[in-house]
Amino acid sequence: MNIHTDRRTLLGSAALMGLGALSGCSAPTGEEDADAAKPIYDGVLGVQLYTVRDLFEADPRATLEALAGIGFKDCETAGLFDHEAADIRAMMDDLGLMSRSAHVRLPQLRDDFSTAIEEAKVLGQDRLYLGWIPEEERTLDKYRALAELLNQRGEEAKAADMMVGYHNHEFEFIDEAGTNGYDILLAETDPELVTMEIDFFWAAEAGIEPASLFEKAPGRFTSCHIKDRTSSGEMVSVGDGTIDFASHFALAEKAGLERFYVEHDNPNDPLASVGRSYAHLTK
């Protein structure tokens, strides 16, 4: 999608997708049945703004309006580009949106974490996840050093009533000498200071069953990224792939899952993709 798409187009797309999602809802047969049928993310289904990064950079107000129009309530940030945190917070407040978490980059975690905390305070966030590490950081010794850094920053975050966390891709699960980076991060970070955000697509890409992680470290996985994968490995909108999200969500209590974010790394049409995912998850 062209990043200069005008606001009318954005909002029109959102309205149509929101109506599509609503049309898929079935009428409850009773208050009790309706409550039982509600998904665990009912009312708080979020979206990772990395999916709409180009749109957000070009026109944050129009992009947030479109996401609110689809029905999302929680926007996880992945950088604000040159926009001021106070301005973004004002837009979100005006639209009935919230932002409970952010992704931070490794240089910021290492060298400018105080700025990340201050920005999070303005936005109302209480979770700061390291979203990715470059290839040169993926040795076992560097994973151990990263665990130590996460614990240190976790102490600083705790003092600000926040928590740090780690978001996985597939490379953390590569076996090396009978262990892997993710096992090191789970074992050597303090559960009271460092939480995990599981990405279901990348776990599937690595051949990892989330249930095995939840069994190994119950309660550690307080957030998740919901994006789908075809049998051939293609990333697709939720419902267009083969990941059994229902089985993962059935283990939410064991995992500790509290926050749920739709995402697609590189969709052809970002708003259409997250709208399709939202419709599938709320039908």
BADRENZA-59988 format. One record per residue: z, y, x of N, C-alpha, C, O, CB in turn; residue number from 0. Coordinates in pm, whole numbers. Atoms other than C-alpha are relative to their C-alpha. Glycine has a CB too. Layout:
<rs>
R:n_zz:n_yy:n_xx:ca_zz:ca_yy:ca_xx:c_zz:c_yy:c_xx:o_zz:o_yy:o_xx:cb_zz:cb_yy:cb_xx:num
R:Z:Y:X:Z:Y:X:Z:Y:X:Z:Y:X:Z:Y:X:NUM;
...
</rs>
This chain:
<rs>
R:n_zz:n_yy:n_xx:ca_zz:ca_yy:ca_xx:c_zz:c_yy:c_xx:o_zz:o_yy:o_xx:cb_zz:cb_yy:cb_xx:num
R:0:-120:85:0:0:0:0:124:88:71:128:188:123:1:-96:0;
R:3:-126:-73:-79:349:126:136:68:-11:190:81:-121:-111:91:-53:1;
R:-134:-60:2:246:522:225:0:135:-70:107:188:-100:53:15:141:2;
R:6:-129:68:123:841:60:-25:-15:-149:-63:81:-216:-107:86:62:3;
R:9:21:145:111:684:-287:83:106:-72:197:131:-34:48:-143:-39:4;
R:-73:-108:65:211:961:-527:111:-53:-88:115:-171:-123:-94:86:-82:5;
R:-119:38:75:533:960:-723:-34:-57:-136:32:-151:-182:92:119:-17:6;
R:37:50:133:361:906:-1059:-42:-147:8:-6:-227:-78:-115:84:-60:7;
R:43:139:-17:200:587:-929:119:-91:25:129:-200:-31:-100:-12:115:8;
R:-119:79:-30:529:463:-788:81:-27:-125:120:-141:-152:86:71:104:9;
R:-84:16:118:720:526:-1106:-70:-80:-108:-5:-155:-181:41:135:-55:10;
R:73:78:98:446:382:-1322:7:-147:30:25:-229:-61:-145:45:-6:11;
R:-10:140:-41:449:59:-1123:138:-54:-32:152:-166:-82:-30:-17:149:12;
R:-136:46:23:825:39:-1149:27:-22:-147:90:-121:-185:99:100:56:13;
R:-24:13:144:829:95:-1523:-64:-127:-54:-3:-199:-132:-54:122:-75:14;
R:69:120:47:574:-178:-1583:73:-125:44:88:-220:-33:-144:-3:49:15;
R:-68:120:-49:763:-423:-1363:135:-17:-68:179:-129:-94:17:7:152:16;
R:-127:10:68:1093:-336:-1527:-17:-59:-139:64:-141:-183:66:136:-9:17;
R:27:55:132:943:-409:-1868:-32:-148:8:7:-226:-79:-114:75:-67:18;
R:33:142:-18:806:-736:-1738:123:-83:19:134:-194:-34:-93:-18:117:19;
R:-123:75:-23:1149:-839:-1619:78:-16:-130:132:-123:-159:87:71:105:20;
R:-75:7:125:1305:-751:-1952:-62:-98:-97:9:-167:-170:9:136:-63:21;
R:65:88:96:1047:-943:-2147:26:-146:28:8:-231:-59:-148:25:-1:22;
R:-28:138:-34:1145:-1257:-1960:140:-44:-37:174:-161:-22:-21:-22:145:23;
R:-139:34:32:1506:-1242:-2078:7:-65:-137:-60:-19:-231:89:126:4:24;
R:-18:65:129:1609:-1476:-2357:128:50:-66:225:82:2:4:-152:15:25;
R:-115:-52:72:1851:-1367:-2625:115:-101:4:94:-220:-19:-38:32:-147:26;
R:-113:91:-5:2201:-1512:-2585:34:-52:-140:15:18:-239:122:68:62:27;
R:-37:58:129:2322:-1743:-2859:143:35:-37:186:10:-149:-17:-151:3:28;
R:-137:-40:25:2675:-1612:-2830:56:64:124:3:45:234:87:-121:-43:29;
R:-55:-74:-114:2893:-1397:-2608:40:-94:112:16:-65:229:120:82:-44:30;
R:-46:95:-101:3040:-1697:-2428:-119:-65:72:-119:-79:194:89:-107:-63:31;
R:118:60:-59:2703:-1862:-2375:-73:98:90:-125:62:196:-94:-52:-108:32;
R:69:-103:-78:2557:-1535:-2250:69:19:134:3:30:238:-6:133:-77:33;
R:-75:-17:-124:2835:-1493:-1993:-23:-117:94:-39:-99:214:149:16:-28:34;
R:18:119:-82:2792:-1850:-1873:-139:-5:62:-158:-59:170:25:-126:-82:35;
R:138:6:-46:2418:-1804:-1836:-32:108:102:-137:103:167:-92:12:-117:36;
R:27:-111:-92:2447:-1488:-1627:1:-49:145:88:-128:182:103:113:-19:37;
R:-2:37:-141:2355:-1529:-1260:115:68:72:170:167:24:-133:36:68:38;
R:-114:-55:-73:2620:-1459:-999:-25:141:49:70:214:79:34:-89:118:39;
R:33:-135:-45:2436:-1142:-896:-25:95:-117:-75:205:-97:-123:-3:91:40;
R:26:-81:118:2420:-1008:-1252:63:139:15:182:153:43:55:-70:-126:41;
R:-48:-138:-5:2448:-630:-1250:7:61:138:26:182:151:132:7:-61:42;
R:-12:-54:-136:2453:-597:-871:-112:-49:92:-99:-42:214:136:-39:60:43;
R:110:48:-83:2122:-744:-755:-57:115:82:-92:220:27:-110:-66:-86:44;
R:43:-107:-88:2014:-542:-455:-134:-26:65:-196:-130:44:102:22:106:45;
R:126:8:-71:1711:-479:-240:20:56:141:88:157:160:-113:77:-75:46;
R:-2:-49:-137:1673:-441:135:-115:99:17:-231:66:-6:-11:-119:103:47;
R:100:-106:-6:1492:-114:199:-103:-19:111:-201:55:117:69:132:17:48;
R:102:31:-100:1309:-260:498:-132:-37:-67:-240:-9:-14:47:-113:92:49;
R:119:42:73:1066:-403:243:-88:120:-36:-211:111:-33:39:-75:-127:50;
R:74:-119:44:967:-53:130:10:112:104:6:230:69:53:50:-137:51;
R:-29:-96:-106:1018:119:465:-102:114:11:-64:230:29:8:-72:132:52;
R:102:-105:-12:685:305:476:7:97:-118:-6:218:-101:-139:-62:9:53;
R:-14:-85:119:726:432:120:125:85:9:123:204:-24:5:-87:-128:54;
R:-127:-70:-11:1088:528:185:-10:113:103:43:222:82:113:-97:38:55;
R:17:-105:-103:996:718:501:-80:117:-55:-45:233:-31:-70:-58:125:56;
R:88:-104:51:721:910:322:62:79:-115:47:202:-120:-131:-60:-45:57;
R:-56:-66:118:908:988:-3:120:-80:-51:106:-164:-139:-108:14:-113:58;
R:-116:80:38:1262:853:-36:38:14:-147:78:-84:-210:118:38:84:59;
R:-37:-21:140:1325:1006:-378:-88:-84:-93:-37:-154:-181:-11:148:-38:60;
R:90:75:86:1017:854:-539:21:-150:16:14:-225:-81:-145:36:29:61;
R:-21:143:-25:1085:518:-375:127:-49:-66:129:-155:-128:4:-28:150:62;
R:-127:39:62:1446:506:-491:-12:4:-153:46:-81:-221:114:92:46:63;
R:23:-4:145:1338:610:-842:-73:-126:-46:-42:-183:-151:-81:125:-39:64;
R:76:120:36:1091:322:-845:88:-123:2:80:-207:-88:-119:-19:94:65;
R:-89:116:-11:1352:71:-732:102:-1:-113:133:-107:-168:71:-1:136:66;
R:-93:-8:114:1600:195:-993:-71:-36:-130:-13:-99:-218:61:142:-10:67;
R:77:32:120:1326:168:-1253:-24:-149:-15:-29:-200:-128:-132:71:4:68;
R:14:147:5:1274:-198:-1164:128:-64:-50:125:-163:-122:-38:-56:138:69;
R:-129:54:44:1645:-258:-1218:99:-24:111:211:-66:85:-22:-126:-72:70;
R:-93:20:-112:1797:-277:-872:116:98:-8:102:210:-58:-74:15:134:71;
R:-120:-83:2:2148:-140:-831:49:35:140:114:139:159:109:-70:-76:72;
R:-58:-12:-134:2225:-177:-460:-113:3:101:-199:-86:102:99:-118:30:73;
R:106:-14:-101:2004:-60:-173:61:-13:139:138:72:183:-73:137:-15:74;
R:-46:19:-137:2075:-199:172:-97:73:93:-217:45:92:9:-153:36:75;
R:86:-81:-85:1943:47:428:-36:-72:129:35:-162:174:67:133:31:76;
R:45:52:-130:1750:-35:744:-49:118:82:-162:119:131:-112:-109:-16:77;
R:37:-125:-65:1749:308:904:-39:102:-104:-92:69:-209:-114:-22:99:78;
R:32:-109:93:1706:645:738:-118:83:48:-152:183:-15:122:90:-19:79;
R:110:-76:-59:1415:764:956:53:140:31:155:152:99:-125:5:-96:80;
R:-50:-135:-28:1455:1142:970:73:62:-119:100:182:-119:-115:90:41:81;
R:-69:-50:118:1629:1174:634:150:7:26:206:-76:98:-30:-88:-123:82;
R:-144:-18:-16:1987:1298:619:76:-93:-95:38:-110:-211:40:147:-26:83;
R:-80:93:82:2250:1053:494:52:68:-126:53:6:-233:117:-56:82:84;
R:-52:-70:117:2397:1316:261:-107:18:-107:-78:9:-226:57:137:41:85;
R:109:-15:97:2057:1375:100:-31:-132:-70:-52:-136:-191:-126:54:71:86;
R:26:132:59:1998:1003:49:112:-37:-97:85:-91:-204:-14:-108:110:87;
R:-114:30:88:2348:963:-98:-12:78:-131:14:23:-239:134:34:70:88;
R:14:-81:122:2282:1247:-343:-109:-57:-90:-92:-61:-212:-32:146:36:89;
R:107:61:79:1955:1086:-453:50:-126:-69:26:-146:-188:-121:-33:89:90;
R:-50:126:57:2125:750:-505:100:26:-112:94:-38:-216:64:-86:109:91;
R:-98:-33:104:2413:902:-699:-70:46:-126:-32:8:-237:97:108:50:92;
R:73:-54:115:2168:1085:-923:-73:-110:-77:-91:-99:-199:-100:105:46:93;
R:78:107:61:1977:762:-991:85:-120:-43:32:-220:-92:-107:-46:96:94;
R:-88:112:35:2280:539:-1050:-9:-116:97:20:-230:61:-33:-48:-138:95;
R:8:102:-104:2223:351:-726:118:9:94:186:111:101:-131:14:79:96;
R:-102:0:-104:2468:251:-456:-59:-66:125:-160:-136:118:129:-73:-48:97;
R:37:69:-123:2438:139:-97:129:-48:65:210:31:114:-82:93:98:98;
R:-124:58:-51:2708:-99:18:-11:-47:144:90:-77:208:42:-114:-87:99;
R:15:52:-135:2560:-206:350:-123:56:68:-213:110:4:-6:-152:-2:100;
R:111:-50:-81:2324:-115:632:-29:-99:110:57:-177:151:32:140:59:101;
R:36:70:-122:2135:-281:912:-1:100:114:-53:211:101:-138:-71:-13:102;
R:0:-84:-120:2191:-137:1258:-73:-74:111:-84:-197:109:145:36:44:103;
R:70:58:-114:1998:-195:1579:98:-23:114:204:38:120:-115:90:45:104;
R:-88:35:-111:2146:-342:1895:37:120:87:154:132:123:-66:-106:85:105;
R:-41:-117:-79:2131:-16:2098:106:85:-69:196:137:-3:-121:85:31:106;
R:-101:-78:73:2325:162:1825:134:-73:-2:239:-10:12:-46:27:-143:107;
R:-124:78:-2:2579:-120:1809:69:15:136:191:23:144:-28:-148:-30:108;
R:-57:-8:-134:2626:-95:2184:46:142:37:155:160:91:-102:-47:101:109;
R:-20:-132:-62:2609:277:2252:28:114:-96:68:222:-52:-118:34:79:110;
R:-17:-112:93:2636:483:1933:60:-48:-131:18:-5:-239:-135:71:-27:111;
R:-54:60:121:2848:287:1690:78:100:-84:84:87:-206:89:-117:35:112;
R:-75:-100:76:3060:587:1594:-91:75:-97:-49:111:-207:70:99:95:113;
R:95:-66:89:2749:753:1450:-34:-89:-119:-46:-41:-232:-129:38:76:114;
R:28:94:109:2671:440:1248:113:0:-101:89:-5:-221:-22:-140:55:115;
R:-116:-1:89:3023:446:1105:2:129:-83:27:125:-203:131:-14:80:116;
R:-3:-127:73:3002:814:1013:-109:6:-106:-86:54:-217:-16:116:97:117;
R:110:3:98:2665:767:844:34:-91:-116:5:-60:-232:-130:-46:67:118;
R:-38:95:105:2798:466:654:104:62:-94:99:39:-215:57:-129:63:119;
R:-100:-66:84:3093:672:530:-68:92:-101:-30:94:-219:99:81:87:120;
R:71:-93:88:2856:931:386:-71:-77:-111:-72:-34:-227:-100:85:79:121;
R:77:79:97:2648:663:213:86:-87:-90:38:-140:-189:-99:-86:73:122;
R:-88:86:79:2949:475:79:-7:-146:39:31:-232:-39:-32:14:-144:123;
R:17:138:-48:2877:163:286:127:-51:69:202:26:129:-118:-9:96:124;
R:-114:59:-70:3139:-78:414:-38:-123:83:50:-192:135:108:-36:-100:125;
R:47:110:-84:2924:-340:592:-114:50:89:-205:118:42:-47:-121:-87:126;
R:103:-37:-96:2714:-288:905:-46:-126:71:28:-184:150:52:106:102:127;
R:53:126:-53:2492:-582:999:-97:26:115:-184:112:107:-69:-79:-111:128;
R:100:3:-104:2311:-636:1324:-116:-83:-53:-101:-201:-81:56:-58:134:129;
R:109:64:72:1969:-719:1185:-98:-79:85:-176:-158:32:-75:100:-72:130;
R:101:67:-85:1774:-846:1489:35:26:146:92:130:180:-145:52:-33:131;
R:-17:-20:-144:1793:-896:1865:-132:-36:69:-199:-130:28:119:-85:56:132;
R:125:29:-70:1499:-888:2109:8:-130:80:116:-184:103:-36:115:94:133;
R:10:132:-63:1381:-1199:2293:85:-11:125:142:-117:151:-142:-31:33:134;
R:-76:7:-126:1551:-1111:2621:150:-13:-20:224:-38:75:-29:121:82:135;
R:-143:12:31:1890:-1120:2445:37:-138:-52:150:-158:-95:39:104:-102:136;
R:-22:128:68:1855:-1481:2327:34:-114:94:-16:-226:77:-123:-35:-79:137;
R:-52:107:-85:2025:-1677:2604:141:-32:-47:205:49:-114:-2:41:151:138;
R:-135:39:45:2350:-1866:2548:105:97:53:197:134:-20:33:-142:46:139;
R:-97:-94:-55:2540:-1634:2782:-4:134:-72:99:197:-93:-25:22:149:140;
R:10:-128:70:2406:-1329:2601:48:-11:-144:98:88:-199:-145:50:3:141;
R:-61:20:131:2502:-1476:2264:152:10:9:217:64:-80:-42:-136:-59:142;
R:-146:-9:-18:2855:-1510:2399:43:146:20:144:190:-33:46:-86:122:143;
R:-29:-142:-19:2848:-1149:2515:-15:77:-131:61:169:-159:-92:60:107:144;
R:20:-65:130:2714:-1047:2174:118:-28:-92:161:61:-166:-130:-48:-65:145;
R:-116:32:82:3000:-1229:2002:118:89:39:192:137:-47:38:-148:15:146;
R:-109:-86:-47:3244:-1033:2216:-21:144:-47:74:211:-89:9:-4:154:147;
R:30:-135:47:3068:-707:2130:24:13:-149:82:113:-194:-145:37:33:148;
R:-22:-5:145:3072:-788:1758:149:3:-33:190:75:-124:-66:-121:-67:149;
R:-144:-5:22:3446:-855:1776:56:139:31:140:191:-42:70:-105:87:150;
R:-46:-134:-38:3500:-525:1953:-38:103:-105:45:184:-148:-59:41:136:151;
R:44:-95:102:3293:-330:1704:66:-32:-135:86:57:-217:-153:-3:-14:152;
R:-71:37:121:3462:-526:1427:136:66:-9:179:107:-117:15:-150:-8:153;
R:-130:-69:-3:3796:-381:1534:-18:147:-36:62:203:-111:65:-14:139:154;
R:26:-141:28:3648:-31:1524:-38:19:-146:4:115:-210:-112:54:91:155;
R:39:-9:140:3491:-94:1185:121:-18:-91:135:52:-192:-108:-105:-33:156;
R:-120:26:82:3819:-231:1047:85:125:-13:142:151:-119:83:-114:62:157;
R:-78:-123:4:3990:95:1137:-59:102:-97:10:193:-143:8:61:138:158;
R:67:-88:96:3735:268:912:-18:-68:-136:-98:-22:-218:-137:45:55:159;
R:9:77:124:3781:14:628:-140:-56:-21:-191:-59:-133:39:86:-120:160;
R:132:61:4:3447:-148:713:4:-132:74:108:-174:125:-106:94:62:161;
R:12:127:-69:3324:-473:860:-139:-8:60:-236:42:3:26:-119:-96:162;
R:131:25:-58:3043:-569:1095:-44:-141:-34:37:-224:-75:1:22:154:163;
R:53:132:30:2816:-867:1048:-127:-28:76:-177:57:150:-25:-14:-149:164;
R:122:42:-69:2516:-1059:1176:-96:-62:-100:-57:-146:-181:32:-99:114:165;
R:108:52:84:2187:-1130:1000:-91:-88:84:-139:-45:188:-80:115:-66:166;
R:78:96:-79:1995:-1435:1118:-150:10:-21:-198:59:-123:44:-139:-32:167;
R:141:36:13:1632:-1510:1185:-6:-151:30:89:-223:2:-93:85:99:168;
R:8:143:-30:1507:-1851:1300:37:-32:144:77:-145:174:-140:-49:-27:169;
R:-15:28:-143:1547:-1813:1676:144:-33:41:164:-98:143:-49:118:80:170;
R:-139:30:-34:1928:-1833:1674:32:-149:-6:130:-194:52:93:76:-92:171;
R:-27:142:22:1903:-2200:1574:-72:-91:100:-62:-213:90:-41:-37:-140:172;
R:70:81:-101:1691:-2315:1871:103:-70:88:191:-6:146:-95:89:86:173;
R:-96:79:-77:1878:-2595:2044:-15:24:150:-126:29:202:-16:-149:-31:174;
R:-1:-14:-146:1977:-2543:2406:129:-64:52:240:-15:26:-11:151:43:175;
R:-114:71:-59:2204:-2785:2589:99:-44:-107:220:-39:-86:70:89:103:176;
R:-87:54:105:2337:-2927:2262:68:103:-87:152:68:-169:102:-84:62:177;
R:-56:-105:85:2426:-2592:2107:-110:100:-31:-226:77:6:123:70:68:178;
R:97:-106:27:2252:-2278:1983:73:132:-19:196:136:-29:-85:-33:-125:179;
R:-59:-132:10:2308:-1908:1950:83:20:-125:187:86:-121:-105:103:5:180;
R:-74:-21:125:2419:-1923:1589:135:-71:3:235:-18:-45:-83:-50:-120:181;
R:-128:70:-13:2685:-2185:1662:97:81:84:217:86:55:-22:-138:61:182;
R:-86:-81:-85:2816:-1960:1937:54:120:-77:173:152:-68:-77:48:125:183;
R:-45:-116:77:2829:-1657:1708:104:-39:-104:202:33:-123:-118:67:-67:184;
R:-100:45:98:3013:-1855:1439:133:-34:66:239:0:15:-53:-121:-76:185;
R:-122:48:-65:3260:-2004:1685:77:111:71:200:107:77:-34:-108:100:186;
R:-66:-96:-89:3331:-1699:1898:19:139:-61:67:229:8:-79:12:125:187;
R:-34:-125:68:3347:-1418:1643:118:-25:-92:135:-135:-146:-121:55:-81:188;
R:-121:8:82:3668:-1349:1453:-38:13:-147:-95:115:-186:102:110:41:189;
R:36:-8:143:3625:-1428:1081:62:120:-72:11:163:-176:43:-125:-70:190;
R:-63:-116:62:3857:-1139:1002:-73:129:34:-50:233:-29:145:11:44:191;
R:68:-120:-47:3628:-895:1182:-152:-4:-16:-216:100:-27:33:23:143:192;
R:146:15:-2:3274:-1035:1167:-44:-94:-112:2:-208:-119:-48:-53:138:193;
R:53:80:109:3090:-1162:861:-147:-34:25:-208:19:118:16:74:-134:194;
R:138:43:-17:2750:-1327:822:-83:32:-124:-36:18:-237:-6:-150:32:195;
R:97:-20:107:2447:-1232:616:-111:-103:20:-191:-91:112:-56:148:-1:196;
R:97:108:-16:2236:-1543:565:-134:40:-63:-140:86:-177:52:-130:-63:197;
R:135:-21:49:1862:-1501:530:-59:-137:-32:-83:-217:57:-89:78:105:198;
R:42:134:43:1738:-1797:326:-140:-36:50:-167:-153:79:3:-9:-151:199;
R:133:30:-52:1376:-1765:440:9:-48:145:-47:-152:180:-92:123:-9:200;
R:-3:34:-141:1459:-1771:809:80:-128:27:50:-200:122:59:114:80:201;
R:-70:128:-12:1708:-2055:766:-97:-115:-28:-99:-215:44:122:-7:-97:202;
R:99:103:32:1431:-2256:600:-103:-13:111:-145:-124:145:-71:32:-133:203;
R:97:1:-110:1190:-2159:877:54:-78:120:-23:-142:192:-34:144:42:204;
R:-63:71:-111:1438:-2302:1128:33:-145:-34:79:-220:51:126:71:43:205;
R:-32:136:42:1479:-2622:925:148:-21:-23:198:-133:-13:-48:-98:102:206;
R:-145:5:21:1843:-2541:850:32:1:-148:-20:83:-224:69:119:71:207;
R:-50:1:137:2010:-2632:523:120:93:-10:221:69:57:38:-144:-46:208;
R:-116:-89:15:2238:-2345:416:129:-73:-34:237:-32:9:-28:102:-106:209;
R:-121:75:36:2478:-2601:270:76:-47:123:199:-50:123:-36:-121:-88:210;
R:-66:46:-122:2547:-2731:620:75:114:68:182:93:125:-101:-61:96:211;
R:-69:-115:-57:2634:-2382:739:123:36:-82:228:68:-26:-94:120:8:212;
R:-114:-32:86:2858:-2319:439:113:-99:22:231:-63:15:-43:1:-147:213;
R:-101:103:-26:3037:-2646:512:68:24:134:189:5:149:-63:-140:-4:214;
R:-51:-23:-135:3078:-2558:879:91:122:7:192:122:78:-115:16:98:215;
R:-75:-126:-8:3208:-2206:819:18:59:-139:-40:163:-170:-72:101:93:216;
R:-17:-49:137:3321:-2164:458:59:140:-5:149:175:71:90:-95:-79:217;
R:-50:-135:19:3375:-1810:343:-58:104:93:-32:223:75:145:0:15:218;
R:51:-96:-99:3188:-1651:634:-123:75:-47:-156:180:8:-33:-72:129:219;
R:132:-51:38:2864:-1577:446:12:88:-124:-13:42:-236:-99:-116:-25:220;
R:-31:-85:114:2945:-1279:227:-122:70:-58:-113:132:-164:103:102:39:221;
R:121:-66:47:2588:-1152:191:-120:-88:28:-116:-174:116:-16:139:67:222;
R:121:79:-23:2238:-1297:166:-125:81:-25:-125:177:-102:0:-124:-88:223;
R:135:-52:27:1872:-1205:180:-77:-107:-74:-86:-222:-31:-74:43:132:224;
R:71:92:87:1667:-1364:-94:-150:25:15:-203:122:-38:44:16:-149:225;
R:145:-7:-10:1307:-1419:4:-53:-142:13:13:-229:70:-46:88:120:226;
R:50:136:20:1086:-1719:-56:-100:-40:108:-152:43:182:-65:-11:-137:227;
R:87:59:-103:875:-1949:161:-82:-112:-63:-30:-196:-135:84:-54:121:228;
R:84:109:48:579:-2170:79:19:-121:91:80:-111:198:-149:43:-4:229;
R:-11:122:-81:557:-2526:209:-72:13:133:-42:-59:228:-54:-119:-77:230;
R:73:-21:-125:315:-2400:474:64:107:88:15:135:198:-143:38:-30:231;
R:-73:-96:-82:562:-2136:597:-30:145:-28:18:233:43:-27:-26:140:232;
R:34:-138:32:420:-1824:434:116:66:-74:176:5:-162:-128:8:-84:233;
R:-101:-77:72:669:-1556:324:-62:57:-127:-168:120:-121:58:113:88:234;
R:54:-43:129:617:-1479:-47:112:58:-85:230:47:-51:-68:-118:-73:235;
R:-97:-52:94:789:-1307:-336:81:-116:-59:34:-229:-64:-69:81:-113:236;
R:-89:104:54:1079:-1496:-492:-62:-62:-125:-105:8:-216:140:58:-31:237;
R:61:74:110:954:-1764:-728:-138:-51:31:-190:-138:-39:-6:85:-121:238;
R:133:44:-39:622:-1805:-551:3:-104:112:-102:-148:159:-83:119:43:239;
R:-15:98:-107:759:-2045:-290:77:-121:-44:85:-152:-163:67:63:119:240;
R:-64:129:28:958:-2364:-265:150:-2:27:213:-107:12:-65:-106:81:241;
R:-143:1:-28:1310:-2255:-169:80:-17:-129:53:50:-229:42:131:72:242;
R:-84:29:117:1569:-2391:-411:121:92:-1:230:54:40:45:-149:-1:243;
R:-108:-98:-2:1777:-2079:-458:116:-41:-90:231:-10:-59:-52:135:-43:244;
R:-107:40:92:1972:-2229:-749:102:-88:72:222:-75:49:-58:-75:-121:245;
R:-93:87:-72:2120:-2493:-518:83:81:99:200:50:121:-75:-111:73:246;
R:-76:-85:-93:2219:-2224:-266:104:82:-75:219:92:-31:-96:93:78:247;
R:-93:-84:76:2376:-2000:-530:113:-83:-61:222:-31:-85:-75:75:-109:248;
R:-105:87:54:2568:-2298:-670:114:-16:100:225:-53:62:-58:-138:-36:249;
R:-100:11:-105:2756:-2296:-338:57:137:39:119:151:144:-59:-69:122:250;
R:-40:-136:-32:2831:-1924:-351:149:13:29:190:84:120:-38:93:-112:251;
R:-145:-10:-20:3206:-1971:-380:40:-55:136:119:6:208:76:-74:-111:252;
R:-30:58:-131:3221:-2200:-77:-49:90:113:19:109:213:-63:-138:12:253;
R:59:-84:-104:2992:-1971:121:74:132:16:85:186:126:-146:27:-31:254;
R:-61:-133:1:3178:-1655:23:-95:108:-48:-65:226:-36:49:35:137:255;
R:103:-95:38:2863:-1492:-118:46:99:-106:97:61:-212:-122:-74:-49:256;
R:-37:-108:91:2927:-1158:-284:-114:99:-22:-117:170:-122:121:72:54:257;
R:106:-100:5:2612:-954:-216:-135:-68:17:-150:-161:96:21:109:107:258;
R:128:69:10:2250:-1041:-284:-114:102:7:-123:192:-76:-9:-82:-132:259;
R:107:-97:-23:1943:-858:-153:-137:-66:4:-163:-155:85:25:75:129:260;
R:139:43:-2:1579:-923:-236:-69:65:119:-43:181:153:-72:38:-134:261;
R:72:-55:-115:1349:-880:62:-133:-73:18:-147:-189:-21:85:-9:129:262;
R:125:59:-49:996:-944:189:-39:86:120:-50:208:107:-115:-4:-112:263;
R:19:-78:-123:916:-843:546:-127:83:1:-125:199:43:0:-92:118:264;
R:128:-69:-10:549:-748:513:-91:-27:-121:-199:-83:-104:-72:-41:127:265;
R:83:24:119:417:-760:155:-119:95:-5:-114:205:49:83:14:-128:266;
R:116:-87:16:75:-622:69:34:121:-87:-11:232:-61:-117:-77:-61:267;
R:-42:-106:92:229:-418:-214:152:-11:-15:200:-91:-94:-74:-11:-141:268;
R:-146:16:-3:602:-366:-150:67:8:-137:152:-75:-168:59:104:89:269;
R:-65:-13:130:698:-246:-498:-36:-114:-94:49:-162:-169:-37:133:-63:270;
R:40:114:84:498:-515:-671:74:-125:42:114:-205:-43:-152:-23:8:271;
R:-68:119:-50:661:-777:-448:146:-4:-45:191:-105:-99:-7:-5:152:272;
R:-141:2:40:1021:-674:-511:15:-1:-151:113:-54:-204:74:120:59:273;
R:-3:7:146:942:-622:-879:-20:-142:-50:46:-186:-144:-107:91:-60:274;
R:24:140:38:807:-975:-903:123:-86:29:160:-173:-50:-123:-55:76:275;
R:-121:75:-35:1113:-1111:-724:112:29:-98:182:-63:-142:45:35:141:276;
R:-103:-37:96:1346:-916:-953:-23:-67:-135:70:-118:-196:4:151:-17:277;
R:32:61:129:1166:-1043:-1263:33:-148:0:86:-200:-98:-147:21:-34:278;
R:-28:143:-8:1195:-1403:-1145:151:-27:0:197:-121:-65:-64:-59:125:279;
R:-144:23:-13:1564:-1373:-1060:79:40:-124:193:-4:-141:53:75:117:280;
R:-73:-47:117:1657:-1205:-1387:-57:-52:-132:-15:-8:-239:2:150:-2:281;
R:62:47:125:1443:-1396:-1636:95:-92:-78:59:-140:-185:-131:-75:30:282;
</rs>
